[in-house]
């Protein structure tokens, strides 16, 4: 009996061989699986998704189903191809349509969606396509024709509300603020990827009205960018903040970032802050599509005004300390974030000023002498804002004012003082006042909207409608401003020369308004050139590297992303502006890097100053500079989302922005896959064979197990 049992048992070596065989089989199966996937699918890498956003009343944008949207590829290059989808010849629905840039317009999109045959969209945005579109197009802007009007200062003024006199953004179609696609939409940035899809289409799907029915297999695409948010902000935020014992859900977050602001005088004397000259610019741009890769947008709408204001700060910061201390008024440089979404940044600062929460909360534990005093809108003596300055003709710029506040004689006179200060310091440019016209979209509107009349001027490159044909769109890129193939940061560009003229005028005017002598104020054209290069072309530039704490710090060698997303993710624009403004306005002390933790550290009980260690122009690994400045970043999150002792959230607010952005289902949500679809007949054959194999396997297994002692006998 013992011998019989031993013959039926596996030897130990047999067990090892069996385990080795199983392990090898698994590895081979894994390897085979990856190869099989590659044989079935072709991944498209250069895709940028449209995202879903919500406000108090509705949802907009795009998302896929949880497991993605699939459809037969149909390339659309003209209206006939759109009409074909509505015909009975389009028998292989649903379709994923691939559009040329000039076809991607709101009327065409709505017509495609009405066909009920479209399950996704891809839009050609390759390099040559976007260049030709910029050169040949009459314009494209997914923003509204009257940007931010519903939350501006003229909402309740019949003479000016809803751009009743004219539209500032004439080409705006509002697609980014009130169109819910309900399907995934991507743009394709790489010509090779677009070409791959075209080849697949022409090989398998190309069909015209006169052609015979196409044969299988068909070229198809799966799009995946599922987002969790739905319906509107009140619903989505309620679901996000709801917690149970079983789960903690997260569906959307408020759109926002940080405002960046700072003072010229590095002084803790409270009386310096009771009469301020505010110089402001916008820090963010937006688009229908999430900026996962360059080229980044916002060249004209943001960078053309951001750069000259930073250059003006640099010029004033270079003045001797005694000259800055002698100014009658301090100058506050301010960069507002998330302004594209109904003035998020400026409305937050104005709101906090009015309720006594700026720049500190009343509950701040620092002693009064160790923190900045609370600032109010009434502390603003003059307000000067820059917006869209890169397309001026003949160096002519326009000074816009609000006609309602000008009815106050005192405000009118002080506003005239701002314009005169600009004109008296504008040797190289012309500053032309725009009279009896409403104020264009500007952060200034949020301060005037509080009911406090302050003298304010907005400087732009347009008198009536925008010169920018691509406002808040993916085409507002450096090429639109004449910057192309800029490889060497020392190479001067004409735009730098022009914007330096603006920077000079603005810097001198600010010093004049602050009660100082502007004769010694000189801007640096090379600095303007560097700022343009760093923001538009390559953030891994000499200037930005000199502001890091390590000369070997890695910075992505592309332009600066200006997109303001969810509030807890700091975008590169606010971080860069903070470092630049700190360095330009701060007091710099040479120190060794080994001493930075001891000598360049913010005291725990003092919130007036911020300290920043940078390697500086020498780019040394051993020593650098400690920068002490009164430059801060404060929340650029709408008052509708504040939750503190003074204010509670109002997600359905009609006074303040309620925009939120949906959360992605996962970090790897973006996916575009091309594959071939077999005929239904072939699919049934494969399915039937599979079922047959399963049916055969059951009796086979039973037979083998029943006869195992015979089949596997020694």
Residue pairs with C-beta under 8 A, 6 or more apart in sequence:
7 714
8 709
10 18
40 675
40 676
41 673
41 674
41 675
42 196
42 200
42 673
42 674
42 675
43 671
43 672
43 673
44 188
44 193
44 196
44 197
44 672
44 673
44 674
45 190
45 193
46 188
46 189
46 190
46 192
46 193
46 293
47 122
47 186
47 187
47 188
47 189
47 193
47 670
47 672
48 125
48 186
48 187
48 189
48 289
48 290
48 291
48 292
48 293
49 62
49 184
49 185
49 186
49 225
49 289
49 290
49 292
49 670
50 61
50 62
50 181
50 184
50 185
50 186
50 225
50 288
50 289
50 290
51 61
51 62
51 225
51 227
51 289
51 290
51 661
51 662
52 59
52 60
52 61
52 62
52 63
52 227
52 229
52 661
52 662
53 59
53 60
53 61
53 229
53 255
53 659
53 660
53 661
53 662
54 60
54 229
54 230
54 231
54 232
54 233
54 236
54 252
54 659
54 660
54 662
55 232
55 233
55 657
55 658
55 659
55 660
56 232
56 233
56 234
56 651
56 652
56 653
56 654
56 658
57 232
58 178
58 180
58 231
58 232
59 180
59 229
59 230
59 231
59 232
60 176
60 177
60 178
60 179
60 180
61 176
61 179
61 180
61 181
61 288
61 662
62 181
62 182
62 183
62 184
62 185
62 225
63 182
63 184
63 225
63 226
63 227
63 662
64 120
64 183
64 184
64 223
64 224
64 225
64 226
65 226
66 226
66 665
67 224
67 226
68 184
68 222
68 223
68 224
68 226
68 671
69 94
69 96
69 119
69 120
69 183
69 184
69 222
69 223
69 224
70 94
70 96
70 119
70 120
70 220
70 221
70 222
70 223
71 93
71 94
71 95
71 96
71 118
71 119
71 120
71 220
71 221
72 92
72 93
72 94
72 95
72 96
72 205
72 218
72 219
72 220
72 677
73 95
73 96
73 98
73 197
73 200
73 201
73 205
73 218
73 219
73 220
73 221
73 674
74 81
74 85
74 90
74 95
74 96
74 97
74 98
74 201
74 205
75 81
75 97
75 98
75 197
75 198
75 201
76 82
76 97
76 98
76 99
76 100
76 103
76 112
77 100
77 103
78 103
79 108
82 103
82 108
82 111
82 112
84 90
84 208
84 209
85 95
85 97
85 112
85 115
85 117
85 118
86 111
86 115
87 209
89 207
89 209
90 115
90 117
91 213
92 205
92 214
92 218
93 117
93 119
94 117
94 118
94 119
95 117
95 118
95 119
96 118
96 119
96 120
96 121
96 122
96 220
96 221
96 223
97 112
97 118
97 120
97 121
97 122
98 121
98 122
98 123
98 124
98 194
98 197
98 198
98 201
99 108
99 121
99 122
99 123
99 124
100 123
100 124
100 129
101 123
101 124
101 125
101 129
101 130
101 133
101 137
102 133
102 137
104 121
104 123
105 140
105 173
106 173
106 174
106 175
106 179
109 121
109 175
109 179
109 181
110 179
112 118
112 121
113 181
113 182
113 183
118 183
119 183
120 183
120 184
120 185
120 186
120 221
120 223
121 181
121 183
121 184
121 185
121 186
122 185
122 186
122 187
122 188
122 197
122 221
122 223
122 672
123 185
123 186
123 187
123 188
124 187
124 188
124 194
125 187
125 188
125 189
125 474
126 188
126 189
126 190
126 191
126 194
127 189
127 191
128 191
129 191
130 295
130 474
130 475
130 477
130 479
131 479
133 140
133 475
134 470
134 475
134 477
134 479
134 480
137 469
137 475
138 171
138 469
139 170
139 171
139 469
139 470
140 171
140 469
140 470
140 473
140 475
141 169
141 171
141 172
141 173
141 469
141 470
141 471
141 472
141 473
142 172
142 173
142 174
142 175
142 176
142 177
142 287
142 288
142 472
142 473
143 169
143 172
143 174
143 176
143 177
143 286
143 340
143 471
143 472
143 473
144 169
144 172
144 174
144 177
145 163
145 167
145 168
145 169
145 170
145 171
145 172
145 173
145 174
146 162
146 163
146 167
146 168
146 169
146 172
146 441
147 168
147 169
147 172
147 340
147 441
147 471
147 472
148 339
148 340
148 342
148 343
148 441
148 445
149 155
149 161
149 162
149 163
149 441
150 342
151 342
151 343
151 347
151 655
151 656
151 657
152 343
152 441
152 445
152 449
153 402
153 404
153 439
153 445
153 446
153 448
153 449
154 160
154 161
154 438
154 445
155 161
157 404
158 164
159 165
159 438
160 438
165 437
165 438
166 464
166 465
167 465
168 440
168 441
168 464
168 465
168 466
169 465
169 466
169 471
170 465
170 466
171 469
171 471
172 471
175 288
176 286
176 287
176 288
176 472
184 223
184 224
184 225
185 288
185 289
186 223
186 225
186 289
186 670
186 672
187 289
187 474
188 194
188 197
189 293
196 674
197 219
197 221
197 674
200 219
200 674
201 219
203 219
204 214
204 217
204 218
204 219
204 676
205 214
205 218
205 219
206 214
207 213
207 214
216 677
216 678
216 679
216 682
217 676
217 677
217 678
217 679
218 676
218 677
219 674
219 676
219 677
220 674
220 675
220 676
220 677
221 672
221 673
221 674
221 675
222 671
222 672
222 673
222 675
223 671
223 672
224 669
224 670
224 671
224 672
224 673
225 664
225 669
225 670
225 671
226 664
226 665
226 669
227 662
227 663
227 664
227 665
227 669
228 250
228 251
228 252
228 662
228 663
228 664
228 665
229 236
229 251
229 252
229 660
229 661
229 662
229 663
230 236
230 251
230 662
233 252
233 651
233 652
233 658
233 659
233 660
234 651
234 652
236 251
236 252
236 660
236 662
237 252
237 649
237 651
237 660
238 651
239 249
239 251
240 249
240 250
240 251
240 252
240 253
242 249
243 249
250 663
251 662
251 663
252 660
252 661
252 662
252 663
253 566
253 567
253 568
253 660
253 661
253 663
254 566
254 567
254 637
254 638
254 640
254 641
254 659
254 660
255 338
255 341
255 344
255 564
255 565
255 566
255 567
255 638
255 657
255 659
255 660
255 661
256 337
256 338
256 344
256 345
256 348
256 564
256 566
256 567
256 635
256 636
256 637
256 638
256 641
257 283
257 284
257 337
257 338
257 345
257 564
257 565
257 567
257 569
257 570
257 571
257 573
257 574
257 636
258 337
258 570
258 574
258 578
258 633
258 634
258 635
258 636
259 283
259 334
259 335
259 336
259 337
259 345
259 348
259 349
259 574
259 633
259 634
259 635
259 636
260 283
260 334
260 335
260 337
260 574
260 577
260 578
260 581
260 631
260 632
260 633
261 332
261 333
261 334
261 335
261 349
261 359
261 631
261 632
261 634
262 313
262 332
262 333
262 581
262 582
262 585
262 629
262 630
262 631
262 632
263 272
263 273
263 330
263 331
263 332
263 333
263 585
263 630
263 631
264 313
264 316
264 317
264 324
264 327
264 330
264 331
264 332
264 333
264 514
264 585
265 272
265 324
265 325
265 327
265 330
265 331
265 630
266 585
266 586
266 587
266 609
266 628
266 629
266 630
267 325
267 330
267 630
268 369
268 372
268 608
268 609
270 373
272 330
273 330
273 372
273 373
273 375
273 379
274 379
275 328
275 329
275 330
275 379
275 381
276 329
276 330
276 331
276 332
276 375
276 379
276 380
276 381
277 329
277 330
277 331
277 332
277 381
277 382
277 383
277 384
277 510
277 513
277 514
278 331
278 332
278 334
278 380
278 382
278 383
278 384
279 309
279 312
279 313
279 331
279 332
279 333
279 334
279 384
279 385
279 386
279 506
279 510
280 309
280 333
280 334
280 335
280 336
280 346
280 383
280 384
280 385
280 386
280 443
280 444
281 302
281 305
281 306
281 309
281 334
281 335
281 336
281 385
281 386
281 387
282 301
282 302
282 305
282 306
282 335
282 336
282 339
282 340
282 387
282 443
283 302
283 306
283 335
283 336
283 337
283 339
283 345
283 562
283 564
283 573
283 574
283 577
284 298
284 302
284 336
284 337
284 338
284 339
284 340
284 345
284 562
284 563
284 564
284 571
284 573
285 297
285 298
285 301
285 302
285 340
285 472
285 476
285 562
285 563
286 297
286 340
286 341
286 472
286 563
286 564
287 297
287 472
287 473
287 474
287 563
288 473
288 474
289 474
290 563
290 565
291 297
291 561
291 563
292 670
293 558
294 558
294 559
295 477
295 478
295 479
295 559
296 477
296 558
296 559
296 560
296 561
296 562
296 563
297 472
297 473
297 474
297 475
297 476
297 477
297 562
297 563
298 476
298 562
299 390
299 476
299 477
299 478
299 480
299 481
299 483
299 536
300 388
300 390
300 391
300 468
300 470
300 471
300 476
300 480
300 481
301 387
301 388
301 468
301 471
301 472
301 476
302 562
302 573
303 390
303 532
303 535
303 536
303 562
304 388
304 389
304 390
304 391
304 461
304 481
304 495
304 499
305 386
305 387
305 388
305 389
306 335
306 535
306 577
307 499
307 503
307 528
307 531
307 532
307 535
308 386
308 389
308 499
308 500
308 502
308 503
308 506
308 528
309 333
309 335
309 386
309 503
309 506
310 531
310 577
310 580
310 581
310 584
311 499
311 500
311 503
311 507
311 523
311 524
311 527
311 528
311 531
312 503
312 504
312 506
312 507
312 510
312 523
313 333
313 507
313 580
313 581
313 584
313 585
314 523
314 524
314 527
314 584
315 503
315 504
315 507
315 521
315 522
315 523
315 524
316 324
316 331
316 507
316 510
316 511
316 521
316 585
317 584
317 585
317 586
319 511
319 520
319 521
321 587
323 516
323 517
323 520
324 516
326 516
327 511
327 514
327 515
327 516
328 514
328 515
328 516
329 381
329 382
329 513
329 514
329 515
330 514
331 510
331 511
331 514
333 581
333 585
334 349
335 574
335 577
335 581
336 343
336 345
336 346
336 349
336 443
336 636
337 344
337 345
337 564
337 571
337 573
337 574
337 636
338 344
338 345
338 564
338 567
338 636
338 637
338 657
339 345
339 346
339 443
340 472
340 564
341 564
341 657
341 659
342 638
342 656
342 657
342 659
343 443
343 445
343 446
343 657
344 564
344 636
344 637
344 638
344 657
344 659
345 443
345 636
346 443
346 444
346 445
346 446
346 447
347 446
347 638
347 639
347 656
347 657
348 634
348 635
348 636
348 637
348 638
348 639
349 358
349 446
349 634
350 377
350 446
350 447
350 449
350 450
351 639
351 642
351 656
352 358
352 359
352 634
353 375
353 376
353 377
354 376
354 377
354 450
355 646
355 647
356 362
356 374
356 376
357 374
357 646
358 374
358 375
358 634
359 372
359 374
359 375
359 632
359 634
360 366
360 371
360 372
360 374
360 607
361 644
362 374
363 645
364 371
364 607
366 605
366 606
366 607
367 605
370 603
370 605
370 606
370 607
370 608
371 606
371 607
371 608
372 607
372 608
372 630
377 447
377 450
377 452
377 454
378 452
380 447
380 454
381 414
381 455
381 513
382 414
382 417
382 418
382 454
382 455
382 456
382 513
383 418
383 444
383 447
383 454
383 455
383 456
383 457
384 418
384 422
384 456
384 457
384 459
384 506
384 509
384 510
384 513
385 442
385 443
385 444
385 456
385 457
385 458
385 459
386 458
386 459
386 460
386 502
386 506
387 440
387 441
387 442
387 458
387 459
387 460
388 460
388 461
388 462
388 466
388 467
388 468
389 397
389 459
389 460
389 461
389 499
389 502
390 461
390 481
390 495
390 498
390 499
391 461
391 462
391 467
391 468
391 481
392 429
392 461
392 467
392 498
393 461
393 467
394 430
395 428
395 429
395 430
395 498
395 501
396 429
396 430
396 432
397 429
397 430
397 431
397 432
397 459
397 460
397 461
397 502
398 431
398 432
398 433
398 434
398 459
398 460
398 461
398 462
398 463
399 418
399 419
399 422
399 431
399 432
399 433
399 434
399 457
399 458
399 459
400 434
400 437
400 439
400 440
400 442
400 457
400 458
400 459
400 460
401 415
401 419
401 433
401 434
401 439
401 456
401 457
401 458
402 438
402 439
402 444
402 445
402 448
402 456
403 436
403 437
403 438
403 439
404 448
405 411
405 415
405 448
405 453
405 454
405 455
405 456
406 412
406 415
408 453
411 453
411 454
411 455
414 455
415 455
415 456
415 457
417 455
417 513
418 455
418 456
418 457
418 509
418 513
419 431
419 433
419 457
421 508
421 509
421 512
421 513
422 431
422 457
422 459
422 505
422 506
422 509
423 431
424 509
424 512
425 504
425 505
425 508
425 509
425 512
425 518
426 505
428 501
428 504
428 505
429 501
429 502
429 505
431 459
431 505
432 463
434 463
437 464
439 445
439 448
439 458
440 458
440 460
440 462
442 458
444 456
444 458
447 454
447 456
448 454
448 456
459 502
459 506
461 467
462 468
468 476
470 476
470 480
478 484
478 486
478 536
478 537
478 559
481 495
481 536
482 493
482 494
482 495
483 493
483 495
483 532
483 536
483 537
486 493
486 533
486 536
486 537
489 529
489 530
489 533
489 534
489 537
489 538
489 541
489 542
490 529
492 525
492 526
492 529
493 529
493 532
495 532
496 525
496 528
496 529
496 532
497 525
499 528
499 532
500 523
500 524
500 525
500 528
503 523
503 528
504 521
504 522
504 523
507 518
507 521
507 523
508 518
508 521
509 518
511 517
511 518
511 521
512 518
527 543
530 541
530 542
530 543
531 543
531 580
533 541
534 541
534 543
534 544
534 560
534 576
535 559
535 560
535 576
536 559
536 560
537 558
537 559
538 557
538 558
538 559
539 555
539 556
539 557
539 558
539 559
539 560
539 572
539 576
540 554
540 555
540 556
540 557
544 555
544 576
544 579
545 551
545 553
545 555
545 615
545 619
546 614
546 615
546 616
546 617
546 619
547 579
547 580
547 583
547 614
547 615
548 555
548 614
548 615
549 593
549 596
549 613
549 614
549 615
549 624
550 615
550 621
551 615
551 619
551 620
551 621
552 621
560 572
560 573
560 576
561 571
561 572
561 573
562 571
562 573
563 571
564 571
564 636
565 571
565 661
566 661
567 635
567 636
567 637
567 641
574 633
574 636
578 631
578 633
579 612
579 614
581 629
581 631
582 610
582 612
582 627
582 629
582 631
583 612
583 614
583 627
583 629
585 629
585 630
585 631
586 612
586 627
586 628
586 629
586 631
587 627
587 628
587 629
588 616
588 625
588 626
588 627
589 599
589 625
589 626
589 628
590 616
590 623
590 624
590 625
590 626
591 599
591 600
591 613
591 623
591 624
591 625
591 626
592 622
592 623
593 613
593 621
593 622
593 623
593 624
594 622
596 613
596 624
596 626
599 626
600 611
600 612
600 613
600 626
601 611
602 609
602 610
602 611
608 630
609 628
609 629
609 630
610 628
610 629
610 630
610 631
610 632
611 626
611 627
611 628
612 626
612 627
612 629
613 624
613 625
613 626
613 627
614 624
614 625
614 627
615 621
615 624
615 625
616 624
616 625
618 624
638 653
638 656
638 657
638 658
638 659
639 647
639 653
639 656
640 649
640 650
640 651
640 653
640 655
640 656
640 657
640 658
641 649
641 651
642 648
642 649
643 649
650 656
651 658
652 658
678 686
704 711
